[in-house]
Each structure stands twice: as structure tokens, then as C-alpha cells.
Amino acid sequence: MKLLLAIVQSDDARSLVDRLVSRSFSATVISTTGGFLREGNSTIILGVNDDRLDEALGLIREGSHTRKQYVNPLPPVMEPGELHIPIPVEVAVGGATVFVCNVERFEKF
């Protein structure tokens, strides 16, 4: 058995969980924040049998979309009186980061 911790953008979380549940995966969702932009993420926790690992990873891959977003970079350290005009920078956001951990023991009460 494996424990999957999938960190996805909050915009993708609800539909991804719906897809996982429709394929008989049990999932727990935790709202999280992190990453470069400090935007809302969701961490989806799944217990998956070894023979269904590829199926679960495929669903996560299909349901986690990368998007382009413009952000203003942090202003540089400047001397008093200097002027900094930020130019928005395009960055890719979204997708998924998945941790796959071995489960030594599992009990359900």
C-alpha cells in the first residue's frame, strides 16, 4: 500500500477529488498555502493499493492543470530617492507535486 500526498492548485482540487471518488478512491482534502506565490493550494491525501498506484497518479496528472499568470516581482533593495517601476513577469502555476510513501501498516476502524 502507498500513501499519496498530492499538492494541487485549489482551482483543480474539487474536480480532481470528484474524479478520484468516482473511481472508488477515498480522499481527504486539506487547504494549504505555499510555494513561490503563496497562493492557495489543496493537499489531497490518498491511501492506494500498489496495483492501483498508476491509475491514481494518472488521474492526478490529468486533473492538475498548469496555467500562466503574471506577477509583479519583489522590488530590489534601493537607495532613498530611487524609483523602481515593476514589470510583470509571466510564471507557470498549477500542476501537481505528488509524494508517494510506503505504508508499513494500515488500519481502518
C-alpha positions as CSV (number, residue, x, y, z in Angstrom):
1,M,0.0,0.0,0.0
2,K,1.1,3.6,-0.7
3,L,0.2,6.9,0.8
4,L,-0.1,9.7,-1.8
5,L,0.2,13.4,-0.8
6,A,-0.8,15.4,-3.8
7,I,-0.4,19.2,-3.6
8,V,-2.5,20.8,-6.3
9,Q,-3.8,24.3,-7.0
10,S,-7.1,25.0,-5.2
11,D,-8.9,25.6,-8.6
12,D,-8.3,22.0,-9.6
13,A,-8.9,20.3,-6.2
14,R,-12.7,19.9,-6.2
15,S,-12.9,18.3,-9.7
16,L,-9.9,16.2,-9.1
17,V,-11.4,14.8,-5.9
18,D,-14.7,14.1,-7.7
19,R,-12.8,12.2,-10.4
20,L,-10.9,10.1,-7.7
21,V,-14.0,9.3,-5.7
22,S,-15.9,8.3,-8.9
23,R,-13.2,5.7,-9.4
24,S,-13.6,4.4,-5.8
25,F,-10.6,6.1,-4.3
26,S,-11.0,7.6,-0.8
27,A,-9.5,11.0,-0.4
28,T,-9.1,13.6,2.3
29,V,-8.5,17.3,1.3
30,I,-6.6,19.9,3.4
31,S,-6.5,23.5,2.4
32,T,-2.8,24.6,2.4
33,T,-0.8,27.6,1.3
34,G,2.7,27.7,0.0
35,G,5.0,28.0,-2.9
36,F,6.6,30.9,-4.6
37,L,3.4,32.9,-4.9
38,R,1.9,32.0,-1.5
39,E,-1.3,31.1,-3.2
40,G,-4.0,28.7,-2.0
41,N,-3.3,25.0,-2.6
42,S,-5.0,21.9,-1.6
43,T,-3.2,18.8,-0.3
44,I,-5.1,15.6,-1.2
45,I,-4.3,12.5,0.9
46,L,-4.9,9.1,-0.6
47,G,-4.3,5.6,0.6
48,V,-3.8,3.5,-2.6
49,N,-3.2,-0.3,-3.1
50,D,0.0,-1.0,-5.0
51,D,-1.9,-2.3,-8.0
52,R,-3.9,0.9,-8.4
53,L,-1.0,3.4,-8.0
54,D,-0.6,4.1,-11.7
55,E,-4.3,4.7,-12.1
56,A,-4.3,7.2,-9.2
57,L,-1.3,9.0,-10.5
58,G,-2.8,9.2,-14.0
59,L,-6.0,10.8,-12.6
60,I,-3.9,13.3,-10.7
61,R,-1.9,14.1,-13.8
62,E,-5.0,14.6,-15.9
63,G,-6.8,16.7,-13.3
64,S,-3.9,19.1,-12.4
65,H,-3.5,21.9,-14.9
66,T,-0.6,24.3,-15.4
67,R,-1.5,27.9,-16.1
68,K,0.3,31.1,-17.0
69,Q,0.0,34.0,-14.6
70,Y,1.6,37.5,-14.5
71,V,3.1,38.6,-11.2
72,N,5.0,41.7,-10.1
73,P,8.5,40.8,-8.8
74,L,9.6,42.0,-5.4
75,P,11.2,45.4,-5.6
76,P,15.0,45.4,-5.2
77,V,16.8,47.0,-2.3
78,M,17.2,50.6,-3.4
79,E,18.7,53.8,-2.1
80,P,16.3,56.5,-0.9
81,G,15.0,58.6,-3.8
82,E,15.5,55.8,-6.4
83,L,12.4,54.8,-8.4
84,H,11.5,51.2,-9.3
85,I,8.8,50.5,-11.8
86,P,7.9,46.8,-11.6
87,I,7.4,45.0,-14.9
88,P,5.0,42.0,-14.6
89,V,6.7,38.6,-15.2
90,E,4.9,35.6,-16.6
91,V,5.2,32.4,-14.5
92,A,3.7,28.9,-14.7
93,V,1.4,28.0,-11.8
94,G,-0.6,24.9,-11.0
95,G,0.2,21.3,-11.9
96,A,0.8,18.9,-9.0
97,T,3.5,17.8,-6.7
98,V,2.9,14.2,-5.5
99,F,4.8,12.4,-2.7
100,V,4.4,8.6,-2.8
101,C,5.2,6.9,0.6
102,N,5.3,3.3,1.5
103,V,2.8,2.3,4.2
104,E,4.0,-0.2,6.7
105,R,0.6,-0.8,8.3
106,F,-2.9,0.4,7.7
107,E,-6.0,0.0,9.9
108,K,-9.5,1.3,9.4
109,F,-11.9,1.5,12.3
